[in-house]
Amino acid sequence: MKTKIILSTFGWILSMHMNAQEAPKASIAVAFPHLENFDVSKEIVAKLIQIELIKLDEYRVYDEFDMKEATDSDERFLTDCYGKNCLIDLGTTLGVDYIVSSSVLVFGGKSVITMKFIEVKTGEIYKSDVREFIEDNKEVQRMMQLMVREMHGIKVHSEDLARIKYDDQPIIKDNVGKVNNNGPRVGYSFFTGDLAEFARRPEDQGGLDIFPSATLIGYQLEKQYIGTENFSALGEVLFMVSGLEKGHALPSLTLMNGFRFGKAGWEIAFGPGFGLKKVSDGFFDTEGLYGNAGDYWSMSEFRNSSHYSYELNNQPGYDISEHLDNNGSTKLNTRWVMAFGRTFRAGGLNIPVNVFYSSMKNASMIGLSVGFNVVKN
């Protein structure tokens, strides 16, 4: 007998628990929004709100198919159902607990979105909010997601809010408009001027004996110090090593100030570059007086040769000056770097592509670099 009582009690408790768990969710439907100067259709906006409500998993959400019979029965529900009385009529016809009303007004570079949850039975406004966002049709779902979640007390990521929030005054913050392009870089460059000559010159004359071009590999760090919706100012540090595929390692460090414009991610940057170079004082034997025409002679090599003569200074065109020389002494090399490019986006991947020009005394480099960075929210 005791066993039966215990089992009955346990069954009753379990049944009550399951019934509590299976308590029906409140039903909700989304009315067509009122749109002004907005290029997205009212059907899409309503669908996006429905999707965000479904994600909450707090309501039984009616979709457009559930609503079709009701909307077909009264033309107002499709074309002009924005007032409270009409919304309550729509909710009553559908038999839902709540009806969602919304509007989008676009002007002056911003989107003003109003959203209200109306309790059909009482006619009272259950929840309401008005927000101002940037004018960007591509961010409509993010806007609706932010409003629905905040109206239900769900915290929204600050960077998501900063990306679409509209402010009357220019924003100067670290995170607004930020595209984080920290990451590896690879590229290819071509040499001109003295640098091209140094690349072609035979190794026994202090040259590299390579085609005047080289691959680049390195890493870029950047820090945004000004950010608005459509403009960012950046400090950039770029470490690069070139020529590895040709048996040489030519390191460089570049410090640049960059400006990124618009949602397309166009960018210009400029700044000084620093590296190491080997040089010597010498001349080119343009007339072939001391060997093959065009050979380079460093003065230290020339003084130790049988050709050494003080008459060198009297030879027209044989000017002694500083030249790149792999057998010479190491010095600091400076240059001025300018770059122009764009950051392409593929989902959570940023792909910065830049054309650059590096200018130095009597020489230059021009090339293309590509990088990648995975966005972490």
FENBELGI-V520495 format. One record per residue. RES is the residue in three letters. PSI is psi in whole degrees, -180 to 180 (* if undefined). Layout:
res=RES psi=PSI
res=RES psi=PSI
This chain:
res=MET psi=-46
res=LYS psi=-39
res=THR psi=-42
res=LYS psi=-39
res=ILE psi=-43
res=ILE psi=-45
res=LEU psi=-39
res=SER psi=-43
res=THR psi=-44
res=PHE psi=-43
res=GLY psi=-40
res=TRP psi=-44
res=ILE psi=-44
res=LEU psi=-40
res=SER psi=-43
res=MET psi=-40
res=HIS psi=-43
res=MET psi=-38
res=ASN psi=-37
res=ALA psi=-40
res=GLN psi=-31
res=GLU psi=18
res=ALA psi=131
res=PRO psi=143
res=LYS psi=154
res=ALA psi=141
res=SER psi=150
res=ILE psi=146
res=ALA psi=154
res=VAL psi=119
res=ALA psi=158
res=PHE psi=134
res=PRO psi=163
res=HIS psi=124
res=LEU psi=137
res=GLU psi=124
res=ASN psi=33
res=PHE psi=128
res=ASP psi=-12
res=VAL psi=139
res=SER psi=155
res=LYS psi=-30
res=GLU psi=-41
res=ILE psi=-43
res=VAL psi=-45
res=ALA psi=-41
res=LYS psi=-40
res=LEU psi=-39
res=ILE psi=-41
res=GLN psi=-44
res=ILE psi=-43
res=GLU psi=-34
res=LEU psi=-39
res=ILE psi=-40
res=LYS psi=-30
res=LEU psi=-31
res=ASP psi=34
res=GLU psi=-16
res=TYR psi=161
res=ARG psi=104
res=VAL psi=125
res=TYR psi=133
res=ASP psi=-175
res=GLU psi=-26
res=PHE psi=-37
res=ASP psi=-30
res=MET psi=-10
res=LYS psi=-45
res=GLU psi=-41
res=ALA psi=-44
res=THR psi=-31
res=ASP psi=-23
res=SER psi=-19
res=ASP psi=117
res=GLU psi=-28
res=ARG psi=-37
res=PHE psi=-21
res=LEU psi=-31
res=THR psi=-30
res=ASP psi=46
res=CYS psi=79
res=TYR psi=-23
res=GLY psi=162
res=LYS psi=-42
res=ASN psi=-43
res=CYS psi=-40
res=LEU psi=-40
res=ILE psi=-39
res=ASP psi=-42
res=LEU psi=-45
res=GLY psi=-37
res=THR psi=-41
res=THR psi=-39
res=LEU psi=-24
res=GLY psi=33
res=VAL psi=163
res=ASP psi=-36
res=TYR psi=148
res=ILE psi=139
res=VAL psi=127
res=SER psi=141
res=SER psi=160
res=SER psi=150
res=VAL psi=123
res=LEU psi=123
res=VAL psi=123
res=PHE psi=154
res=GLY psi=32
res=GLY psi=14
res=LYS psi=160
res=SER psi=120
res=VAL psi=118
res=ILE psi=129
res=THR psi=137
res=MET psi=133
res=LYS psi=140
res=PHE psi=119
res=ILE psi=130
res=GLU psi=115
res=VAL psi=-42
res=LYS psi=-43
res=THR psi=-20
res=GLY psi=6
res=GLU psi=151
res=ILE psi=117
res=TYR psi=-43
res=LYS psi=151
res=SER psi=153
res=ASP psi=150
res=VAL psi=128
res=ARG psi=151
res=GLU psi=127
res=PHE psi=171
res=ILE psi=161
res=GLU psi=100
res=ASP psi=105
res=ASN psi=-27
res=LYS psi=-16
res=GLU psi=14
res=VAL psi=-45
res=GLN psi=-39
res=ARG psi=-38
res=MET psi=-47
res=MET psi=-40
res=GLN psi=-44
res=LEU psi=-45
res=MET psi=-47
res=VAL psi=-44
res=ARG psi=-45
res=GLU psi=-34
res=MET psi=-17
res=HIS psi=18
res=GLY psi=20
res=ILE psi=127
res=LYS psi=136
res=VAL psi=142
res=HIS psi=130
res=SER psi=-34
res=GLU psi=-34
res=ASP psi=-41
res=LEU psi=-45
res=ALA psi=-30
res=ARG psi=-30
res=ILE psi=-6
res=LYS psi=142
res=TYR psi=134
res=ASP psi=144
res=ASP psi=-33
res=GLN psi=155
res=PRO psi=137
res=ILE psi=133
res=ILE psi=90
res=LYS psi=161
res=ASP psi=-31
res=ASN psi=-19
res=VAL psi=132
res=GLY psi=13
res=LYS psi=131
res=VAL psi=109
res=ASN psi=109
res=ASN psi=22
res=ASN psi=134
res=GLY psi=179
res=PRO psi=156
res=ARG psi=140
res=VAL psi=154
res=GLY psi=-174
res=TYR psi=142
res=SER psi=155
res=PHE psi=143
res=PHE psi=149
res=THR psi=168
res=GLY psi=-142
res=ASP psi=-30
res=LEU psi=-38
res=ALA psi=-40
res=GLU psi=-42
res=PHE psi=-38
res=ALA psi=-41
res=ARG psi=-25
res=ARG psi=140
res=PRO psi=152
res=GLU psi=-31
res=ASP psi=-6
res=GLN psi=17
res=GLY psi=9
res=GLY psi=-174
res=LEU psi=-21
res=ASP psi=51
res=ILE psi=165
res=PHE psi=140
res=PRO psi=66
res=SER psi=165
res=ALA psi=152
res=THR psi=161
res=LEU psi=142
res=ILE psi=139
res=GLY psi=-156
res=TYR psi=138
res=GLN psi=135
res=LEU psi=139
res=GLU psi=154
res=LYS psi=123
res=GLN psi=130
res=TYR psi=-13
res=ILE psi=135
res=GLY psi=131
res=THR psi=-177
res=GLU psi=-34
res=ASN psi=14
res=PHE psi=138
res=SER psi=140
res=ALA psi=135
res=LEU psi=148
res=GLY psi=131
res=GLU psi=139
res=VAL psi=126
res=LEU psi=119
res=PHE psi=128
res=MET psi=149
res=VAL psi=131
res=SER psi=158
res=GLY psi=11
res=LEU psi=-35
res=GLU psi=-11
res=LYS psi=17
res=GLY psi=17
res=HIS psi=151
res=ALA psi=105
res=LEU psi=99
res=PRO psi=155
res=SER psi=155
res=LEU psi=126
res=THR psi=132
res=LEU psi=122
res=MET psi=152
res=ASN psi=124
res=GLY psi=153
res=PHE psi=124
res=ARG psi=132
res=PHE psi=142
res=GLY psi=174
res=LYS psi=-17
res=ALA psi=-15
res=GLY psi=30
res=TRP psi=145
res=GLU psi=143
res=ILE psi=148
res=ALA psi=152
res=PHE psi=156
res=GLY psi=176
res=PRO psi=150
res=GLY psi=148
res=PHE psi=143
res=GLY psi=-171
res=LEU psi=145
res=LYS psi=155
res=LYS psi=130
res=VAL psi=162
res=SER psi=158
res=ASP psi=131
res=GLY psi=-164
res=PHE psi=166
res=PHE psi=132
res=ASP psi=75
res=THR psi=-30
res=GLU psi=-2
res=GLY psi=31
res=LEU psi=-27
res=TYR psi=11
res=GLY psi=-140
res=ASN psi=138
res=ALA psi=134
res=GLY psi=-8
res=ASP psi=147
res=TYR psi=134
res=TRP psi=120
res=SER psi=153
res=MET psi=-34
res=SER psi=-39
res=GLU psi=-41
res=PHE psi=-39
res=ARG psi=-27
res=ASN psi=3
res=SER psi=169
res=SER psi=-8
res=HIS psi=-5
res=TYR psi=129
res=SER psi=144
res=TYR psi=-7
res=GLU psi=-5
res=LEU psi=-39
res=ASN psi=-16
res=ASN psi=-4
res=GLN psi=124
res=PRO psi=134
res=GLY psi=-5
res=TYR psi=71
res=ASP psi=134
res=ILE psi=124
res=SER psi=176
res=GLU psi=134
res=HIS psi=155
res=LEU psi=134
res=ASP psi=117
res=ASN psi=-18
res=ASN psi=5
res=GLY psi=-162
res=SER psi=154
res=THR psi=135
res=LYS psi=163
res=LEU psi=134
res=ASN psi=129
res=THR psi=153
res=ARG psi=168
res=TRP psi=129
res=VAL psi=134
res=MET psi=141
res=ALA psi=149
res=PHE psi=136
res=GLY psi=-164
res=ARG psi=147
res=THR psi=117
res=PHE psi=148
res=ARG psi=134
res=ALA psi=93
res=GLY psi=-122
res=GLY psi=16
res=LEU psi=127
res=ASN psi=134
res=ILE psi=93
res=PRO psi=130
res=VAL psi=126
res=ASN psi=140
res=VAL psi=134
res=PHE psi=156
res=TYR psi=124
res=SER psi=117
res=SER psi=134
res=MET psi=177
res=LYS psi=120
res=ASN psi=20
res=ALA psi=166
res=SER psi=166
res=MET psi=140
res=ILE psi=137
res=GLY psi=-171
res=LEU psi=137
res=SER psi=148
res=VAL psi=141
res=GLY psi=-177
res=PHE psi=154
res=ASN psi=133
res=VAL psi=123
res=VAL psi=130
res=LYS psi=114
res=ASN psi=*
